[in-house]
Amino acid sequence: MDVGQPDSTHLTFNNIGLAFSFILFDALISTSLGLGVGSSLVTASVRCVVQLSLVALILQKVFEANNPWAVAGIACLLNILGTIETVITRSKRRYNQMFISVFFGMILSTIPVSIIGIRYAMAVEPFWKPEQYIPVVGMLCGNTISSIVVSVSYVLKELYENKDKVETYLAFGATRFEACKPIAQEALRYALTPTINTMSFLQPRFLRSFAVEVFYVFLDAFASPSSLAVIGIISIPGMMTGAILGGSSVQQAARLQIVIMFMIAASTALSSIVITVLTLAVVVDGDQRIRTDRIDCRPHAVWRARDWVWEKAVLGVKEGWAKMKRAVGLGKSEGIEEEGVGEERRGLLE
């Protein structure tokens, strides 16, 4: 029988202030050891408080409205923000129309998976309930960003730096997708590996050694029953932890975590496949040519504009400071000249 917690913890900003002492402790350690990350920790913590507070304020209004169009707007906004994060912040290389491709890949993966998963796997009706749909879409978007970045980065790196092999295949009559198939397979493998590792810490090449270790642990457990305490789950996933802290039963929290992980696996796989195909279709054109001219290795235009504004601002400050110094120096020299003329006049009068 599943038993949940009837009471939930009510937190205030006083509790957040007390928790902030952990950040101050880290900053103190950074300062004492000369790590140089103390200010970054404090700044990131302040941003975390501000951003999560704003998100909570917005979501509270959406939850109270209970409007499917508002939920759809938030879901679309999350995908747009995820696309911006992917294209502008995370990607070192970009290609033409990458923003549209990434947005299409995210929408095509997060929306169908979230609707089907919430409606049937989680048995929520209607599926667009804000308290259910928005958190799930947010988690899918976050994991989809990582998989898209990995797959796109690998494809662009191979086509830009190691294009000779692909061009050889193309020269012998292979189509662009046949020539790029090994690259696509490796990109998808890299993109899906983090999700696989998250769902299971047992890697195939370590499975035999792990089984041996488990065997010895059980031998020690039989020899000393108290050592059975070391056998168990080392860490609890975030969704399960949140559900338990929110008052759900442990069994329900575990099942919810399983469903969410399976949805994340489907979303990351679908988005990785879509974005890999779109990337290859753009960079390798219909004439079977690798168009490296469509790959941009420069920082994004947003960061270039930021650097340009910063350089102009620094240059303006330096020029203003130099003008001020010249003006002050000129005033001092004029004062010295006037003082010298006055002394000469006094000498003549005497």
N, C-alpha and C positions, 0 to 999 in steps of 0.2 A: 504494500500500500504506500502510495506516495504521500509524504507529509511535507507541506510547505511551511514557510515562516509567515505567520500572520502579520507581523510588524516589520516595517521597513525603516531603515535609519534615515533620520532627517538631518541633513548637513547644512551648515550656514557658512558664511565667509569667515567666521572665527575658526571653524575647523580647517578651512583652506589656509588661513594664516598660520595655524599650528603646523600643518603639513609642509608649508613653505620652509620651515626650519630645516627639513631634510635637504632642500636645495642650498640653503645657506651653509649647511655642514659640508656639502660637496664643494661649494665655492671656497670655503675655508681650507679644505684639503688641497684644492687646486692652487691656492695662493701660497700655502706653506711649502708645497712641493715644486712650485714654479712651473706648473703645467700650462698656465695661460688660458684656461678655459672658464675661469670663474665668471667673468662678465658675460660670456656667451650663455652660460647656464642660467644666470639670472634673467637675461634678456629673453631667452627662449621660454622661460617659465612665465614671465609676464605676458608674452604673446599667447601662450597656451591658455592662461586665465581669461584674457580678453576674447580670444577667438571662441573658446568653448562657451563662454557666457553669452556671446552674441548668437551662436548656433542654438543654444538652449532657448533663448528669447524668441527666435524665429520659429523653431519647431513647436514651441508651446502654442503660438498663435495658430499654426497649421493643425495641430492636434485638436485644438478647441473648435476650429472651423469644421473639421471633418468633411472636407470638400474634395471630391476626386480630382477636380481640376487643379486645386492647390497642390495635391500630392503629385500629380503629373508634372507640374511646374518645378517642384523641388527635385524630382527625379531627373528632369531634363537639365536643371541647373547643376546638379552633381556631375552629370556626364560632361557638361561643358567645362566645368572647373577641372575635372579629371583630364580632359583633352588639353587644356591650357597647361596643366602641370606636366603632362607627358611631352608636349611639343616644345614648350618654352624652357622649362626648368630642367627636366631630366635628360633630354636627348642631346648628345654631343654632335650628332649629325642629323640633318633633316633633308627632305626632298620636296619637290614641287607638289602642292596640294596635300601635304602631310596632315594638316589640321583636319581637312574634310575626311581623309581616310581614317584617321584615328577616331574621330567622332562617330563615323559610321560603324567602325568596329566595336566601339564601346556600346553604342545604342543597340546594335544587333546581338550583343552578348548579354548585357546586364538586364535589359527590359524583358525579353522572352523568358530567360532563366528565372528571374525574380517572380514574374507572374505565375509561371507553371509551378515553381517550387513552393510559393506561398499558398497558392490555391489548392494544390493537391498534396504535396509532401507535408506541408505544415497544417493543412486542413483549415485554413482561415477563409472565411466568407463574409463580406466581399474581400477580395485579395488586396484592395487598395487601402485597407485600414492604415491610417498614418503611423500609428505606433508599431506596426508590423512591417509595412512596406518600406518606409524611408530608411530605417536602420539597415535592413537587408540590402537595399540598393547601394547604400553608402559603403558597406563592406565589400560588395561585389566590385564597385568602382575602384576602391583602394587596391584590391588584389589584381584587377585587370590592368591598372596602370603599370604595375611592376612587370607583368608578363609581356605587355606591348613594348615597353622600353627594352627589355632583354631581346626580344625577337627582332625588332627593327634595328637595334644597334648592331646585332650580329650580322644581319643581312647586308646592311650598308657598309659595314667594315669589310666584309668579304668581297663585295662587289667593287669597293673603292681601292682596297689595298692588294687583293689577290684575284684580280679579274682575268689573269692569263689562262687559268684552267677553264673558266666558263667560256672564254672566247675560243678556246680550242674546240670545246664541244660544239659551239655554234658554227665554227668553220667546217666541221665534219657533218653538218646537216641537222643537228639536234634543234628542237624547238627551244624557245626561251625557258619554258617550264621544265623540260627534260634536262636542260643544261644546269638549271638552278635547283633541281630537286635535292641534291645532297646538302646544299646550303639551307634550303627550307627545312629539311628534316632535322638538321643540327640546331637550327634556330628554335624550332618547336620543342626539341628535347631540352634545350637550355631554359626555355620559358616555362615549361611544365615541371621542371625539377624542384623548384622551391615549394610548389603546392604538394607534390608527392612527399617531400621531406617533412612538410608540416603535418600531413595526415599520418605519417608513420616514421618513427626514428630508426626502423630496421632497414638498412641498405642491403641489397642482395649480396654484395661482395663481403659484407661483414656478418651475414646471417649465420654462417657456420661457427665463427668464433663467438658470436653472441650466444648461440645455443650452448656452447661449451661452458661459457661463463655462467649461464643460468643453471646448468647442471651442477656446477660447483657450489653455487649459492644455495641450491636446495640441499646439497649434502651438508653444508655448514648449518643450514636451518634445522635439519634433523638432529645434528649434533648439539645445537644450542637453540632451543625454541625462541629465545628472546631475539635472535637475529632475524626472525621473520618480519620484524618491524621495518627492515630496509626494503622489503619487497612491496612495491606499489607504484602509484603514479607520482612522478617527480614534479611535474608542473601541470596545472589545469588551464586549458585554453581560455582565451579572453571572453568569448561569448558565453561559455558555460559559467565562468566566474561571475559575469554580470548578471546572468539569470539567477544564480544562487543568491547573490547579494540583494537582488531585487525581490526575493521572496519565493521563487519557484522551488519545487522539490528537486532533489539531486538527480533523480531518474529523468524527469522532464528536461532538466538543464542539459544532461548528457545527450539525450535524444535530439534536442534542438541543435546542439553543437554538431552532431553528426550530420544532420540535414544541411546545416549551413556550410559545412566543409565540402559536402558533395556538390552543393550549388556553386561554391567558389571554384571547384575543380572544373565543372562544366563551363562556367563563364570564362575562366582563364584560357581553357583549351579553345573555345569558340573564337574568342577575341584574337588569340595568337594566330590561328589559322587564317582568319579574315585579313588581319593586318599584314601578315607575311605575303599572302597572295597579292594584295593591293600594292605592296611595296615593290615586289618583283615586276608587276605589270607596269609600274611607272618607270622604274629605273632601267629595265630591259624592255625596249619598245617593240612594236609589232614587226619591225624590220630586222629583228634579232640582233640589235646593237645594244651594248651596255652604255647607257647615257650617264657617264660620271658628271657631265655638266649639270645634271639635275640634282646632284648631291651637294649640299651646302655644309661645309665643315666649319664655317665661321660661327662665333657666338650668335645667338638669335638677335634679330633686329631690336628687340626690346632692350637687351643688355648692351648692345652697341650704342643705342640712343642714350641709355643711362650713363655709360662711360663718357660719351661725348658731352653731355650736360655737365657731368662732374668735372671733366677737364676744363670746360669753359668757365665753370664757376671758380675752380682753383686758379685759373689764369687771371680771371677778373679780380679776385682777391689779391693776388700777387701784384698786379698792375696798380690797383688802388693803394696798396701798401707802399709801393715804390713812389707813386706820386705824392703821397702824404709825407714820406721821408724827404723827398726833394723839396717840398714846400716848407717843411720845418727847417731843413738845412739852409734854404735860401733866406728865410727870415732871420736865422741866427747870423748868417754872413752879413746881411744888411745892417743888423744891429751892431756888429763889430766894426763895420766901416763907419757908421755914424759916430760911434764912440771914439774912433781914431781921429775923425775930423774935429770933434769937439776938443780933444786934447791938443791938437795943433793950434786951434784958435786961442785956447787959453795960454799956450806958450808964446804966441805972438803978442798978446796983450801984455804979458809980463815983461 
